[in-house]
């Protein structure tokens, strides 16, 4: 459940440019982004490689960060919530939720067996929830956020059905 803070300004104009990576959207794209925000629906972008689909999400997050500094400070957030999820051919749907690092768990167990594991590793092993081996994905991080989150699912066409 999200802890709602004062209403953020979620209007994307494309006028506040990130000096490190400026992005200039077309008028049609601006209108599509406005509709997606107002309808609270995802925006699916298709286009040739290198046309800027991925940069749009970070440009929106940058503008929202600049417009909502006071709210972000109150929420103890450095930037507007933005979670990229880069799909690979080995990605699965649950990776958006979490990934359990069984290899790190095995490594820690083996090192503990020969008494070469540092104290933090021993605590990870003793934890019944196994939280030290769970890495949350973009979707869980979005649900945990205090504000509506921008989620970029990049190269979704590369994943298994």
C-alpha positions as CSV (number, residue, x, y, z in Angstrom):
1,X,0.0,0.0,0.0
2,X,1.4,3.4,-1.0
3,X,1.8,6.2,1.5
4,X,0.2,9.1,-0.3
5,X,2.0,12.4,-0.1
6,X,0.8,15.8,-1.5
7,X,-0.1,15.6,-5.2
8,X,2.9,15.7,-7.4
9,X,3.0,17.8,-10.6
10,X,3.0,15.0,-13.2
11,X,2.7,17.1,-16.3
12,X,5.4,16.3,-18.8
13,X,6.2,19.3,-21.1
14,X,9.6,18.3,-22.5
15,X,10.9,21.8,-21.6
16,X,13.0,20.9,-18.6
17,X,16.1,19.2,-20.1
18,X,18.6,17.1,-18.3
19,X,21.9,18.8,-19.2
20,X,23.7,15.5,-19.2
21,X,21.3,13.9,-21.7
22,X,18.8,16.4,-23.3
23,X,15.8,14.8,-24.9
24,X,13.5,16.7,-27.3
25,X,10.2,14.9,-27.8
26,X,7.9,15.6,-30.7
27,X,4.5,17.2,-30.1
28,X,2.7,13.8,-30.8
29,X,4.9,12.1,-28.3
30,X,4.1,14.8,-25.7
31,X,0.4,14.3,-26.2
32,X,0.8,10.5,-25.9
33,X,2.7,10.9,-22.6
34,X,0.0,13.3,-21.3
35,X,-2.7,10.8,-22.2
36,X,-0.9,7.9,-20.5
37,X,-0.4,10.0,-17.3
38,X,-4.0,11.3,-17.2
39,X,-5.5,7.9,-17.9
40,X,-3.0,6.1,-15.6
41,X,-2.2,3.6,-18.3
42,X,1.1,2.3,-19.6
43,X,2.7,3.8,-22.7
44,X,4.0,1.3,-25.3
45,X,6.6,2.8,-27.6
46,X,7.8,1.1,-30.8
47,X,10.4,2.4,-33.2
48,X,13.8,1.8,-34.7
49,X,16.8,1.2,-32.5
50,X,18.4,4.4,-31.4
51,X,15.4,6.7,-31.8
52,X,15.2,7.5,-28.1
53,X,12.5,5.3,-26.7
54,X,14.6,4.4,-23.6
55,X,15.6,8.0,-23.0
56,X,12.0,9.2,-22.8
57,X,11.4,7.5,-19.4
58,X,14.5,9.1,-17.9
59,X,13.6,12.5,-19.4
60,X,10.2,12.3,-17.8
61,X,11.7,11.3,-14.4
62,X,14.2,14.1,-14.6
63,X,11.4,16.7,-15.3
64,X,9.2,15.3,-12.5
65,X,12.2,15.5,-10.2
66,X,12.8,19.2,-11.0
67,X,9.2,20.1,-10.6
68,X,8.6,18.3,-7.3
69,X,11.7,19.0,-5.3
70,X,9.7,19.9,-2.1
71,X,7.5,16.8,-2.2
72,X,10.6,14.6,-2.9
73,X,12.4,16.1,0.0
74,X,9.4,15.5,2.3
75,X,9.3,11.9,1.2
76,X,13.1,11.6,1.7
77,X,13.7,10.8,-2.0
78,X,16.6,12.2,-4.0
79,X,14.8,11.8,-7.3
80,X,11.3,11.0,-8.7
81,X,10.9,7.2,-8.6
82,X,12.1,5.6,-11.8
83,X,12.8,1.9,-12.1
84,X,14.3,0.5,-15.3
85,X,13.9,-3.2,-16.1
86,X,16.2,-4.2,-18.9
87,X,14.9,-7.5,-20.5
88,X,17.3,-10.1,-21.7
89,X,16.6,-13.3,-23.6
90,X,16.9,-15.2,-20.3
91,X,14.5,-12.8,-18.4
92,X,11.3,-14.2,-16.9
93,X,8.2,-12.4,-15.8
94,X,8.9,-13.0,-12.1
95,X,12.3,-11.1,-12.5
96,X,10.2,-8.0,-12.4
97,X,9.1,-9.0,-8.9
98,X,12.3,-10.5,-7.4
99,X,15.4,-12.6,-8.0
100,X,16.7,-15.0,-5.5
101,X,20.5,-15.3,-5.6
102,X,21.0,-19.0,-4.8
103,X,24.6,-18.9,-6.0
104,X,25.5,-16.3,-3.3
105,X,23.6,-18.5,-0.7
106,X,25.6,-21.6,-1.8
107,X,28.9,-19.6,-1.7
108,X,28.2,-18.3,1.8
109,X,27.3,-21.8,3.0
110,X,30.5,-23.2,1.6
111,X,32.6,-20.5,3.1
112,X,30.8,-20.9,6.4
113,X,31.7,-24.6,6.3
114,X,35.4,-23.9,6.1
115,X,35.0,-21.0,8.6
116,X,36.1,-18.3,6.1
117,X,32.8,-16.3,6.0
118,X,32.8,-12.8,7.4
119,X,30.2,-12.0,10.2
120,X,27.8,-10.2,7.9
121,X,27.7,-13.4,5.7
122,X,27.0,-15.5,8.8
123,X,24.1,-13.2,9.7
124,X,22.7,-13.5,6.1
125,X,22.8,-17.3,6.4
126,X,21.1,-17.3,9.8
127,X,18.2,-15.1,8.7
128,X,15.2,-17.3,8.2
129,X,13.6,-14.9,5.7
130,X,16.7,-15.1,3.4
131,X,16.3,-11.4,2.7
132,X,20.0,-11.0,2.1
133,X,19.7,-13.1,-1.0
134,X,16.6,-11.5,-2.5
135,X,16.9,-8.6,-4.9
136,X,13.6,-6.9,-5.6
137,X,12.7,-6.1,-9.2
138,X,11.3,-3.0,-10.7
139,X,7.6,-3.9,-10.1
140,X,8.1,-4.6,-6.4
141,X,10.1,-1.4,-6.0
142,X,7.3,0.5,-7.6
143,X,4.8,-0.9,-5.2
144,X,7.0,0.0,-2.3
145,X,7.4,3.6,-3.4
146,X,5.6,6.4,-1.7
147,X,4.9,8.0,-5.1
148,X,3.6,6.8,-8.5
149,X,6.6,5.3,-10.2
150,X,7.9,5.4,-13.7
151,X,8.8,1.9,-14.8
152,X,10.8,1.4,-18.0
153,X,10.5,-2.2,-19.4
154,X,13.1,-2.1,-22.1
155,X,13.3,-4.6,-24.9
156,X,10.2,-6.5,-23.8
157,X,10.1,-8.1,-27.2
158,X,13.3,-10.1,-26.3
159,X,11.6,-12.1,-23.5
160,X,9.9,-15.4,-23.6
161,X,6.2,-15.3,-24.1
